[in-house]
């Protein structure tokens, strides 16, 4: 990486860190590009040159998640369920570290069509992490031979996103979101896991089945009116 690229990456990281802090304090609609530039110690034109808009800053934050999750995964071990749960926990920890920023990202994902290409790139990063673990499980004979890791991973991601949106809209609290997301993942995996992987998944389902919160959590999410949001581009 050249010195120029290093400086650019450092500025982007500083801006994202400042955005997380300001959104936690004021909410996304209370964040202005001028205040963000001041907090990140850059000029307003630099913000627009590096990102383009407030929504693009949210997408850039989303794009960092996959890399941050991958960095927290264990490098070894032979339990595919444990590896999957390590990724799940890493993702949940990121949400818990900056919940308001992540709620803003969820809402933006529903109301900003122009961010779709960038958002899809970020989503592919998350799916790739799951595909890697599922592919290794299949090679070890712990995933059904007819199961396609790419398809299974996409179903898992879709379930997680549906619950993420419910949490982002305030319909689920964090503990219920965590349990519901884990339950959805396990119920999907039980149909394709084999051997020790399947035994681990079944054990977790049995444990979760005793939690009454999973019998009553809501799944209906009202989509906010995009025209009601204030934008500071």
Phi and psi in degrees as a GROMACS rama.xvg file:
@    title "Ramachandran Plot"
@    xaxis  label "Phi"
@    yaxis  label "Psi"
@TYPE xy
-73.3094  165.404  UNK-2
-61.0886  -37.9224  UNK-3
-61.2896  -46.1483  UNK-4
-64.6167  -36.8221  UNK-5
-62.5328  -43.9806  UNK-6
-65.6266  -39.0324  UNK-7
-64.1394  -45.0286  UNK-8
-63.5139  -38.5813  UNK-9
-65.7773  -40.7243  UNK-10
-65.5723  -42.9278  UNK-11
-61.0607  -44.0636  UNK-12
-63.2474  -39.562  UNK-13
-66.7  -39.247  UNK-14
-66.0506  -43.8947  UNK-15
-64.121  -39.4737  UNK-16
-63.7894  -41.8807  UNK-17
-65.9565  -38.5621  UNK-18
-63.6567  -42.5644  UNK-19
-58.6635  -42.6546  UNK-20
-67.427  -45.4146  UNK-21
-69.5633  -39.1869  UNK-22
-64.4755  -37.535  UNK-23
-62.7866  -33.5673  UNK-24
-82.9454  -37.5065  UNK-25
-120.789  -12.8184  UNK-26
83.2634  162.184  UNK-27
-66.057  -41.2148  UNK-28
-67.7125  -19.2841  UNK-29
-89.537  0.550405  UNK-30
-90.0038  126.169  UNK-31
-111.877  152.115  UNK-32
-63.4895  -34.306  UNK-33
-65.1637  -45.4884  UNK-34
-65.659  -38.1394  UNK-35
-65.0463  -42.2576  UNK-36
-60.5933  -41.9237  UNK-37
-64.6344  -44.53  UNK-38
-67.1092  -33.2585  UNK-39
-90.268  -3.38326  UNK-40
60.7748  46.2258  UNK-41
-134.295  169.9  UNK-42
-84.3438  158.088  UNK-43
-60.7615  -43.331  UNK-44
-58.2603  -34.8693  UNK-45
-62.907  -39.6861  UNK-46
-58.5737  -47.8426  UNK-47
-68.439  -34.5892  UNK-48
-67.5168  -37.367  UNK-49
-82.8192  -31.143  UNK-50
-124.337  -47.8623  UNK-51
105.727  -36.4079  UNK-52
-165.406  169.957  UNK-53
-63.1388  -42.6891  UNK-54
-61.2456  -38.0177  UNK-55
-65.6202  -30.5081  UNK-56
-65.8512  -39.7328  UNK-57
-63.84  -42.8718  UNK-58
-64.8468  -38.9638  UNK-59
-61.776  -37.8177  UNK-60
-64.1949  -42.5802  UNK-61
-59.6187  -39.354  UNK-62
-66.6195  -23.1283  UNK-63
-78.4971  -19.8783  UNK-64
-60.5176  -46.381  UNK-65
-59.4044  -43.549  UNK-66
-65.1569  -38.2294  UNK-67
-70.1407  -35.8338  UNK-68
-66.4596  -46.6453  UNK-69
-59.0315  -36.2208  UNK-70
-67.6987  -21.7277  UNK-71
-94.3264  -4.07368  UNK-72
-76.3747  145.849  UNK-73
-66.8521  146.525  UNK-74
-84.4432  -17.5364  UNK-75
-134.864  -162.06  UNK-76
99.0107  150.494  UNK-77
-113.651  11.0213  UNK-78
-96.3188  110.589  UNK-79
-69.3491  -31.4856  UNK-80
-66.3537  -43.0386  UNK-81
-62.5119  -39.7552  UNK-82
-63.9449  -44.2979  UNK-83
-61.718  -41.3926  UNK-84
-68.5638  -30.1595  UNK-85
-63.6055  -41.595  UNK-86
-66.302  -41.1765  UNK-87
-60.4995  -48.0395  UNK-88
-64.677  -38.2401  UNK-89
-61.8531  -42.0732  UNK-90
-65.0448  -42.4864  UNK-91
-65.5426  -36.9607  UNK-92
-63.2134  -38.0052  UNK-93
-62.6992  -40.506  UNK-94
-62.4399  -43.9333  UNK-95
-69.6721  -26.501  UNK-96
-73.2874  -30.6613  UNK-97
-145.506  66.1028  UNK-98
-61.9651  -39.066  UNK-99
-67.1354  -37.8715  UNK-100
-62.4055  -41.9938  UNK-101
-73.7713  -32.4123  UNK-102
-63.7753  -40.3246  UNK-103
-61.7726  -39.052  UNK-104
-64.6029  -41.7933  UNK-105
-61.4359  -43.1633  UNK-106
-67.9673  -40.0668  UNK-107
-61.1921  -38.6214  UNK-108
-60.5368  -26.5556  UNK-109
-90.7087  -17.0609  UNK-110
-125.379  1.11327  UNK-111
-125.42  86.0533  UNK-112
-59.1309  -31.8546  UNK-113
-66.8823  -16.2539  UNK-114
-87.7674  -3.88434  UNK-115
-54.9624  -47.4542  UNK-116
-59.6908  -42.8246  UNK-117
-67.2278  -39.4458  UNK-118
-64.576  -38.1706  UNK-119
-65.2061  -36.7935  UNK-120
-61.9292  -41.6399  UNK-121
-64.8628  -41.3299  UNK-122
-62.166  -38.0636  UNK-123
-61.8231  -31.6618  UNK-124
-64.8831  -42.382  UNK-125
-64.8867  -44.5203  UNK-126
-63.3169  -37.7096  UNK-127
-61.4031  -36.037  UNK-128
-62.4325  -44.8985  UNK-129
-67.8638  -40.1853  UNK-130
-60.5182  -40.6052  UNK-131
-59.2473  -44.4499  UNK-132
-69.1689  -42.1015  UNK-133
-67.6317  -36.0827  UNK-134
-64.8577  -41.2935  UNK-135
-64.9966  -38.6353  UNK-136
-64.0223  -40.5877  UNK-137
-65.4695  -41.1535  UNK-138
-63.0773  -28.3148  UNK-139
-90.1335  3.67014  UNK-140
78.8397  17.4961  UNK-141
-108.676  16.6115  UNK-142
-136.898  140.658  UNK-143
-52.5412  140.829  UNK-144
-66.3271  -20.4316  UNK-145
-89.8836  -9.04486  UNK-146
-80.5993  133.51  UNK-147
-98.6791  114.311  UNK-148
-51.107  -39.3955  UNK-149
-63.1505  -42.4871  UNK-150
-69.8268  -44.8544  UNK-151
-59.9243  -43.886  UNK-152
-62.8272  -39.3371  UNK-153
-67.4176  -37.7245  UNK-154
-64.3813  -42.5175  UNK-155
-61.1647  -43.3712  UNK-156
-65.2745  -39.7302  UNK-157
-62.828  -42.6299  UNK-158
-60.8709  -45.3486  UNK-159
-64.1131  -40.5193  UNK-160
-66.131  -38.4291  UNK-161
-59.9646  -43.7258  UNK-162
-72.7577  -33.0558  UNK-163
-61.104  -40.3049  UNK-164
-65.8132  -41.153  UNK-165
-62.0784  -41.5358  UNK-166
-65.6887  -44.4288  UNK-167
-61.8723  -30.7969  UNK-168
-86.9991  2.7759  UNK-169
84.0571  12.8042  UNK-170
-85.6928  -18.9928  UNK-171
-126.234  138.95  UNK-172
-82.2669  169.246  UNK-173
-61.4384  -45.7562  UNK-174
-59.452  -41.3356  UNK-175
-69.3564  -39.7984  UNK-176
-58.3356  -46.805  UNK-177
-59.3458  -48.1459  UNK-178
-66.3433  -42.7041  UNK-179
-66.173  -40.5515  UNK-180
-65.7373  -40.5304  UNK-181
-66.9076  -41.3909  UNK-182
-62.3331  -44.4358  UNK-183
-61.2587  -43.5339  UNK-184
-62.5905  -45.4997  UNK-185
-66.3749  -40.6655  UNK-186
-65.8563  -31.129  UNK-187
-73.1609  -43.5418  UNK-188
-66.8643  -29.77  UNK-189
-62.0158  -23.6279  UNK-190
-78.0154  -17.6882  UNK-191
-120.986  -17.0338  UNK-192
-74.2625  152.79  UNK-193
-137.538  160.785  UNK-194
60.0519  -138.071  UNK-195
-62.311  -34.1219  UNK-196
-59.2592  -47.9358  UNK-197
-64.0177  -39.613  UNK-198
-62.9634  -41.5552  UNK-199
-65.533  -41.371  UNK-200
-64.9469  -44.9996  UNK-201
-62.5964  -40.548  UNK-202
-61.0054  -40.4266  UNK-203
-70.2684  -36.511  UNK-204
-62.297  -43.3543  UNK-205
-62.3883  -38.4469  UNK-206
-65.6602  -44.901  UNK-207
-69.2103  -29.2348  UNK-208
-64.2529  -17.641  UNK-209
-83.9778  -4.34887  UNK-210
-90.483  114.219  UNK-211
-65.1914  -22.4432  UNK-212
-62.3579  -27.3701  UNK-213
-79.1764  -5.71914  UNK-214
-92.8018  -10.6705  UNK-215
-132.32  1.2442  UNK-216
-68.5958  145.806  UNK-217
-77.2786  155.148  UNK-218
-128.22  0.599701  UNK-219
-91.6024  122.558  UNK-220
-117.812  126.186  UNK-221
-85.0647  128.069  UNK-222
-81.3518  126.033  UNK-223
-68.5445  152.891  UNK-224
-72.2753  119.476  UNK-225
-61.0486  -28.9303  UNK-226
-73.5002  -14.9196  UNK-227
-82.5215  -11.0985  UNK-228
-87.7422  140.318  UNK-229
-90.4378  136.269  UNK-230
-117.319  142.351  UNK-231
-123.205  87.0164  UNK-232
